[in-house]
């Protein structure tokens, strides 16, 4: 026998009891949403109010992001001739105390600030002239930090 045949054999009364028990066990969306609210009434005219939970307090935080720009805002040309107006920025600022220069080229990539958003580009995507400029700039930073380190060693040894 199938399920429908069993239902026909049950008295109609039992069917409603089972249906009522099933429905009474589940909560509606309205019940779920109002579980954390207080409903109170007072006053001569039966005024009511619903008091919900206090909204979580949002902390206003401001993030300040600082970039180390190693070039002025200028036009860069990619290998297809398209012009990009941006600043060359370092991946990190290095460490002057430990004589570590800023990282300008990282994993053959460079970082540029276009507007106010940083982008990472493969160095190989720039034209050869711009690639040479960036490599020379990177080498210049390394040489400068090396000279400063040597000068500091001489001062400390005296």
C-alpha positions in Angstrom: 0.0 0.0 0.0 1.2 3.5 -0.7 1.1 6.5 1.5 -2.1 8.0 0.1 -4.0 4.8 0.8 -2.8 4.9 4.4 -4.0 8.5 4.7 -7.5 7.5 3.5 -7.7 4.8 6.2 -6.7 7.1 9.0 -9.6 9.0 10.5 -9.8 12.6 9.4 -9.3 13.6 13.0 -5.9 12.0 13.3 -4.7 13.7 10.2 -5.5 17.1 11.6 -3.7 16.3 14.9 -0.5 15.2 13.0 -0.7 18.3 10.8 -1.2 20.6 13.9 1.7 19.0 15.7 3.9 19.4 12.6 3.0 23.1 12.2 3.3 24.0 15.8 6.9 22.7 16.0 8.2 25.2 13.4 8.6 28.9 13.9 7.7 31.4 11.2 10.1 34.1 10.0 8.1 36.7 11.9 8.6 34.7 15.1 12.3 34.3 14.4 12.8 38.0 13.8 10.9 39.1 16.9 12.5 36.7 19.4 15.0 39.4 20.6 12.5 42.2 20.9 10.5 43.4 23.9 6.8 44.2 23.3 5.2 46.3 26.0 2.0 48.2 26.4 0.9 51.0 28.7 -1.3 54.0 28.8 -5.1 54.7 28.8 -5.5 54.0 25.0 -3.5 50.8 24.9 -0.4 52.2 23.4 2.3 49.6 22.6 6.0 49.8 21.8 8.4 47.4 20.4 11.9 47.7 21.7 14.5 45.9 19.6 18.1 45.1 20.7 20.5 47.9 20.8 22.4 48.3 17.6 26.0 47.3 17.9 28.2 50.3 18.3 30.3 50.9 15.2 33.7 52.3 15.8 34.7 54.9 13.3 38.1 54.0 12.3 40.2 55.8 9.8 43.0 54.0 7.9 45.9 56.1 6.9 47.9 54.5 4.1 51.3 56.0 3.2 53.2 55.2 0.1 56.8 55.9 -0.6 56.8 57.6 -4.0 60.1 57.2 -5.8 59.1 59.3 -8.8 57.0 62.3 -9.5 53.6 61.9 -11.1 54.4 61.4 -14.7 53.6 59.5 -17.9 54.9 56.0 -18.3 54.6 54.1 -21.6 53.9 50.4 -21.8 55.2 48.0 -24.4 52.2 48.6 -26.6 52.6 52.3 -26.6 49.8 53.1 -24.1 50.5 55.9 -21.7 49.9 55.5 -18.0 49.9 58.5 -15.7 51.1 57.4 -12.4 53.8 57.6 -9.7 56.3 54.8 -9.1 55.9 53.7 -5.5 58.0 51.3 -3.5 56.7 48.0 -2.2 58.2 48.8 1.2 60.1 51.7 2.6 63.1 49.8 3.6 64.9 50.4 6.9 67.2 53.4 7.3 68.6 52.1 10.6 69.6 48.8 9.1 70.6 50.4 5.8 68.0 48.5 3.8 66.9 50.4 0.7 63.2 50.6 -0.3 62.0 47.7 -2.5 61.2 49.1 -6.0 61.4 45.9 -8.0 60.0 42.8 -6.4 59.7 39.5 -8.3 60.2 41.4 -11.6 57.2 43.6 -10.8 56.8 47.3 -10.0 54.1 49.2 -8.2 52.4 52.3 -9.4 50.0 54.7 -7.8 47.3 55.5 -10.4 45.1 58.2 -9.0 44.8 57.0 -5.4 44.9 53.2 -6.1 48.1 51.2 -6.2 48.6 48.7 -9.0 51.3 46.1 -9.5 52.7 45.8 -13.1 55.3 43.4 -14.5 58.4 45.5 -15.3 58.6 43.8 -18.7 55.2 45.4 -19.7 56.9 48.9 -19.8 58.8 50.0 -22.8 62.6 49.6 -22.7 63.3 53.2 -21.9 61.1 53.2 -18.8 62.5 49.8 -17.8 66.0 51.1 -17.9 65.0 54.2 -15.8 63.4 52.1 -13.1 66.4 49.6 -13.0 68.8 52.6 -12.7 66.7 54.2 -10.0 66.6 50.9 -8.1 70.4 50.5 -8.4 70.9 54.1 -7.4 68.9 53.5 -4.1 71.0 50.4 -3.4 74.3 52.2 -4.1 73.2 55.2 -1.9 72.4 52.9 1.1 75.6 51.0 0.6 77.6 54.3 0.7 75.7 55.5 3.7 76.4 52.2 5.5 80.1 52.4 4.7 80.3 56.0 5.9 78.5 55.0 9.1 81.0 52.2 9.7 83.9 54.6 9.3 82.3 57.0 11.8 81.7 54.2 14.3 85.3 52.9 14.0 86.9 56.2 14.9 
